[in-house]
Amino acid sequence: EVQLVESGGGLVQAGGSLRLSCAASGFTFDDYTIGWFRQAPGKEREGVLCISSSGGGSTYYVDSVKGRFTISRDNAKNTVYLQMNSLKPEDTAVYYCAAMLGYGCYPNLYDYWGQGTQVTVSS
């Protein structure tokens, strides 16, 4: 059974940091691009960052997180991380990780999704 489990969300003050984790199982993790997406209340789900299967390439989908968010993966642990620094209230959303074969950072390309973790940034 394919599973993607996000963790690390929570409530943080503006300017703070969080590190989200996405633990994967049930598929050949090394073959898959992993993406982080987010969905704020009343808004469509949007791509944040994605990382290639080897970890050698990553793409920012949202300009507003450049310089603040980074993505990394540990293929030995089947885990991808999203480090979020200098958080802003507008970063408040449910954050999801997802997996796809190939490479891209658009939500409709992704095959497998986690259940999401809430990130709330207070001002």
Disulfide bonds with the S-S distance in Angstrom:
Cys22-Cys97 2.08
